[in-house]
Structure formats: structure tokens, C-alpha cells
Amino acid sequence: MSKDVVADLKRDYITRLLAKGMRSDGRQFDEMRSLKVETNYIGSAQGSALVHLGDTTVVVGVKLILGAPFPDTPNTGVLTTNAELIPMASETFESGPPDQTSIEVARVVDRGIREGHAVDLEKLCLEPGKQVWIMFVDVHVLDYDGNLFDAASIGANAAFKTAMVPNKAAGLGEDVPLPVKHQPISITVVKIDGKLLVDPTHDEERVADARLTVATIETGNLCAMQKGLDGAFTLDEVLKVVETSSRIGAEIRSKL
């Protein structure tokens, strides 16, 4: 049976449930799945976190090395975000170079961290124009059941909270905590048959018409937004997603 036929069958089942005000896993439309976060999961990293969001599991590691800054930002450290989607995490992932999905996950997570000023990159500068800390944020997907954006965003913020700058190993004195400024948390909503669903599962993602990921910081201010898929959102729907992201983001921060 082709993937298109399977998706059509799932769409029919999901939309019939939505018409009754129900989701296949019993959640409310604006309800996240269960969340469990474990920090300091990788001993060799400067910071790390294991995140279980429903049946989606990701591990995020933070590594810092010394290097040169970019010429146009000589006074700030460097942020690099990568995402690896290994085949054992899902039958939809394939081995090989980064595909469109892994690139999009990395970019969306990076934008939330960067535009939300999660880390004070200026404090990672040791000598302007010559030496800074280069911070790598690596997202590894272990099990996939939808919504990698939010799982990775939560994992990155959890890893930052316990990360240490490795001054001692570089001969620069004592290790110090990573200079964290804000906690930009993203919340993803999909639109299916006119209904807005928070934290979509893999099946819900497969049949969704449109997707919107919104990142906010602790003040409630919006710092990043990413639209996906071919469908559209009305202005009122966008505003509702922003409000939902701010509200749920605050709930998640209280758990980190």
C-alpha cells in the first residue's frame, strides 16, 4: 500500500475524530504531550539534555571550542546548530547527507536560540577579532513521533541551563556557567481541516494542511516564527498560535 493511500486513510480517521472534538491520543486541541527532561545526559559534552515529548525522543549536546570569530561579528562568539535524523529513529528517515527535514529542524531551532538571545554571545569573546568560543548545538533524534522543532528547542534550553564554559581545559582559569540570557521556547501548531492542533504527532503532521512554529521568551515577546507546508493561516489564527505559544512556553519553562 503506498504512503499516499495510508496518509489518505489516516486523514479520514483523524478528521472524523476532530469533527467530534477529539484527537487520536485523547488530548485536547491545545494540549502538549507528556514532557520529561533529563540534563547532563552526555558526560563528554559541556551541556546536554535528553527530552521525551510523548513518543518523540531527542538528545541535545552543547560543545564549545576555541576559534576565530566571523569577520562581520568580531566581538561575539559563534553559534552553530546541527540536527541528525538517523534511520533507526523512524522509517521515514534515510542515511546519507542532511536532507531537507534535518536542515529545516536545525535552522528553526537555531533561529529561536539566536533571535531569542538565549546565550550572550558577546561574553563568549576572548579577544575581539582573534579568539572566541564556538558553540555547537547538536540535535540527535532517537525516536520520532512528530514535532521535532519543539522537542529540540526544549532540549537546547535545558542543556544551556547546566552547560559550562571549559576554561580550565583551555588554560583560561576556572570553568564558568554558560552566559544564558533568555529561554526561547518554540511551540508548533498544525492546521487540519480548519482545526488548530498543538504538538502534532507524526500521523497528524503527515495529514496537516499547514504548520506554524512560534518561539517566545519569558516576557511573552515573540522572537521567531516559521511557516511550513502548503496551507495558510488567517491573521486571527496566527495571533491565536502566538498567544498559545506564549502560554505553553511559560508552562514549559517552569519545568526546566
VEXDREN-2710 file (C-alpha; in Angstrom, 1 decimal):
% VEXDREN-2710
k/r/px/py/pz
1/MET/0.0/0.0/0.0
2/SER/1.5/3.4/-1.0
3/LYS/2.3/6.1/1.5
4/ASP/-0.3/8.4/-0.1
5/VAL/-3.0/5.9/0.4
6/VAL/-2.0/5.4/4.0
7/ALA/-1.9/9.1/4.5
8/ASP/-5.4/9.4/3.0
9/LEU/-6.8/6.7/5.3
10/LYS/-5.2/8.4/8.3
11/ARG/-6.6/11.8/7.3
12/ASP/-10.1/10.4/7.1
13/TYR/-9.8/8.9/10.5
14/ILE/-8.2/12.0/12.1
15/THR/-10.6/14.4/10.6
16/ARG/-13.6/12.3/11.7
17/LEU/-12.3/12.5/15.2
18/LEU/-11.6/16.2/15.0
19/ALA/-15.2/16.8/13.9
20/LYS/-16.2/15.3/17.3
21/GLY/-13.7/17.5/19.2
22/MET/-11.3/14.6/19.7
23/ARG/-7.7/13.6/18.9
24/SER/-6.4/10.1/18.4
25/ASP/-4.4/10.1/21.6
26/GLY/-7.1/11.7/23.7
27/ARG/-5.6/15.1/24.1
28/GLN/-7.3/18.5/23.9
29/PHE/-6.5/20.5/20.8
30/ASP/-4.3/22.9/22.7
31/GLU/-2.6/20.3/24.9
32/MET/1.0/19.2/24.8
33/ARG/2.1/15.6/25.2
34/SER/3.8/14.5/28.4
35/LEU/7.2/16.0/28.8
36/LYS/10.3/14.6/30.6
37/VAL/13.7/16.2/30.6
38/GLU/17.0/14.8/31.9
39/THR/20.0/17.2/31.9
40/ASN/23.8/16.3/31.9
41/TYR/23.0/13.2/29.8
42/ILE/26.2/13.2/27.9
43/GLY/29.3/13.2/30.1
44/SER/31.7/14.4/27.3
45/ALA/29.6/17.4/26.4
46/GLN/29.7/20.8/28.1
47/GLY/26.0/20.6/28.4
48/SER/23.3/18.2/27.4
49/ALA/19.7/17.1/27.8
50/LEU/17.5/14.1/26.9
51/VAL/14.0/15.1/26.1
52/HIS/10.9/12.8/25.9
53/LEU/8.0/14.6/24.3
54/GLY/5.3/11.9/24.1
55/ASP/7.0/9.2/22.0
56/THR/9.4/11.6/20.4
57/THR/12.9/11.4/22.0
58/VAL/15.8/13.7/21.2
59/VAL/19.2/14.3/22.9
60/VAL/20.8/17.7/22.6
61/GLY/24.5/18.3/23.2
62/VAL/26.4/21.5/23.6
63/LYS/30.1/21.6/22.8
64/LEU/32.5/24.7/23.0
65/ILE/35.9/25.0/21.3
66/LEU/38.2/28.0/20.7
67/GLY/38.3/29.5/17.3
68/ALA/38.2/32.7/15.3
69/PRO/35.0/34.9/15.0
70/PHE/33.3/35.8/11.8
71/PRO/34.8/39.0/10.2
72/ASP/31.5/40.8/10.4
73/THR/31.0/39.9/14.1
74/PRO/34.5/40.2/15.7
75/ASN/33.2/40.8/19.2
76/THR/30.8/37.8/19.5
77/GLY/31.1/34.0/19.8
78/VAL/29.9/31.7/17.1
79/LEU/26.7/29.6/17.2
80/THR/26.3/26.5/15.0
81/THR/23.3/24.2/15.2
82/ASN/23.0/20.8/13.5
83/ALA/20.4/18.1/13.5
84/GLU/20.9/14.4/12.8
85/LEU/18.0/12.2/11.9
86/ILE/19.2/8.6/11.9
87/PRO/17.2/5.8/10.2
88/MET/16.7/3.8/13.4
89/ALA/14.6/6.7/14.8
90/SER/12.0/6.4/12.1
91/GLU/11.2/4.5/8.9
92/THR/10.9/7.9/7.2
93/PHE/14.5/8.9/7.9
94/GLU/17.2/7.8/5.5
95/SER/21.0/7.6/5.9
96/GLY/23.3/10.0/4.0
97/PRO/23.9/13.7/3.9
98/PRO/21.5/16.1/5.7
99/ASP/18.1/16.2/4.0
100/GLN/15.5/18.9/3.8
101/THR/13.9/17.9/7.1
102/SER/17.1/17.9/9.1
103/ILE/18.2/21.2/7.6
104/GLU/14.9/22.8/8.5
105/VAL/15.0/21.4/12.1
106/ALA/18.5/22.9/12.6
107/ARG/17.5/26.2/11.1
108/VAL/14.3/26.6/13.1
109/VAL/16.0/25.7/16.4
110/ASP/19.0/27.9/15.6
111/ARG/16.7/30.9/14.8
112/GLY/14.9/30.6/18.0
113/ILE/18.1/30.4/20.0
114/ARG/19.7/33.2/18.1
115/GLU/16.8/35.7/17.8
116/GLY/15.7/34.9/21.3
117/HIS/19.3/35.7/22.6
118/ALA/19.3/32.5/24.6
119/VAL/23.1/32.9/25.1
120/ASP/25.0/36.1/25.5
121/LEU/27.4/35.5/22.6
122/GLU/29.4/38.7/23.4
123/LYS/30.5/37.1/26.6
124/LEU/32.0/34.2/24.6
125/CYS/34.5/36.6/23.0
126/LEU/38.0/36.3/24.5
127/GLU/39.9/38.6/22.1
128/PRO/38.0/40.7/19.6
129/GLY/38.7/39.6/16.0
130/LYS/41.0/36.9/17.1
131/GLN/39.6/34.3/19.6
132/VAL/36.1/33.4/20.7
133/TRP/34.3/30.3/21.9
134/ILE/32.5/28.5/19.1
135/MET/29.4/26.8/20.4
136/PHE/28.0/23.8/18.7
137/VAL/24.4/22.7/19.4
138/ASP/23.9/19.2/18.1
139/VAL/20.4/17.6/18.0
140/HIS/20.2/13.8/17.7
141/VAL/16.8/12.2/17.2
142/LEU/16.5/8.8/18.9
143/ASP/12.7/8.2/18.4
144/TYR/10.4/10.1/16.1
145/ASP/6.7/10.6/16.6
146/GLY/6.3/14.1/15.4
147/ASN/7.2/17.7/16.4
148/LEU/11.0/17.7/16.4
149/PHE/11.0/21.5/16.4
150/ASP/9.7/21.8/20.0
151/ALA/11.5/18.8/21.4
152/ALA/14.8/20.1/20.1
153/SER/14.0/23.6/21.3
154/ILE/13.3/22.4/24.8
155/GLY/16.4/20.2/24.8
156/ALA/18.6/23.1/23.8
157/ASN/17.3/25.4/26.5
158/ALA/17.6/22.6/29.1
159/ALA/21.2/21.9/28.0
160/PHE/22.1/25.6/28.2
161/LYS/21.0/25.8/31.8
162/THR/23.6/23.3/33.0
163/ALA/26.3/23.9/30.4
164/MET/29.8/25.1/31.5
165/VAL/32.4/27.1/29.5
166/PRO/35.5/24.8/29.6
167/ASN/38.0/27.5/30.6
168/LYS/40.2/25.0/32.6
169/ALA/40.8/22.7/29.7
170/ALA/41.9/25.7/27.6
171/GLY/44.2/27.1/30.3
172/LEU/42.0/30.1/31.0
173/GLY/41.1/29.6/34.6
174/GLU/38.1/28.0/36.2
175/ASP/35.1/26.8/34.3
176/VAL/32.1/29.1/34.4
177/PRO/28.4/28.6/33.6
178/LEU/27.3/29.4/30.0
179/PRO/26.1/33.0/29.9
180/VAL/22.4/32.3/29.4
181/LYS/20.2/35.4/28.9
182/HIS/16.8/34.1/27.9
183/GLN/14.8/30.9/27.3
184/PRO/13.2/31.0/23.9
185/ILE/10.8/28.0/23.7
186/SER/9.0/27.1/20.5
187/ILE/5.5/25.7/20.2
188/THR/4.3/24.1/17.0
189/VAL/0.7/24.1/15.8
190/VAL/-0.7/22.3/12.7
191/LYS/-3.9/23.0/10.9
192/ILE/-6.1/20.1/9.8
193/ASP/-9.5/20.6/8.3
194/GLY/-9.7/24.0/9.9
195/LYS/-8.7/22.8/13.4
196/LEU/-5.5/24.0/15.2
197/LEU/-3.6/21.3/17.0
198/VAL/-0.7/21.9/19.4
199/ASP/2.3/19.5/19.4
200/PRO/1.4/17.3/16.5
201/THR/2.2/13.6/16.3
202/HIS/3.8/12.1/13.3
203/ASP/0.4/11.0/11.9
204/GLU/-1.1/14.5/12.4
205/GLU/2.0/16.0/10.7
206/ARG/1.5/13.7/7.7
207/VAL/-2.0/14.9/7.0
208/ALA/-1.7/18.5/8.1
209/ASP/-2.6/21.4/5.7
210/ALA/-0.3/23.9/7.3
211/ARG/2.2/24.2/10.2
212/LEU/3.3/27.2/12.3
213/THR/6.2/27.2/14.8
214/VAL/6.4/30.2/17.1
215/ALA/9.2/30.9/19.7
216/THR/8.7/33.3/22.6
217/ILE/10.8/34.3/25.5
218/GLU/9.9/34.6/29.2
219/THR/8.5/38.1/28.7
220/GLY/6.0/36.7/26.3
221/ASN/7.6/38.5/23.4
222/LEU/7.8/36.7/20.0
223/CYS/11.3/36.1/18.8
224/ALA/11.0/33.7/15.9
225/MET/8.4/32.2/13.6
226/GLN/8.4/29.5/10.9
227/LYS/5.6/28.6/8.5
228/GLY/5.6/25.2/6.9
229/LEU/3.5/23.1/4.4
230/ASP/1.3/24.5/1.6
231/GLY/-1.8/25.6/3.5
232/ALA/-2.5/29.0/5.0
233/PHE/-3.4/30.6/8.4
234/THR/-5.7/33.6/8.8
235/LEU/-4.5/36.5/10.8
236/ASP/-6.7/35.6/13.8
237/GLU/-5.3/32.0/13.7
238/VAL/-1.7/33.4/13.7
239/LEU/-2.5/35.6/16.7
240/LYS/-4.1/32.6/18.5
241/VAL/-0.9/30.5/17.8
242/VAL/1.3/33.3/19.2
243/GLU/-0.8/33.5/22.4
244/THR/-0.8/29.8/22.8
245/SER/3.0/29.6/22.3
246/SER/3.5/32.3/25.0
247/ARG/1.2/30.5/27.4
248/ILE/2.6/27.0/26.9
249/GLY/6.1/28.3/26.7
250/ALA/5.8/29.7/30.2
251/GLU/4.5/26.3/31.5
252/ILE/7.5/24.5/29.9
253/ARG/10.0/26.9/31.4
254/SER/8.6/26.3/34.9
255/LYS/9.5/22.6/34.4
256/LEU/13.1/23.1/33.2
END
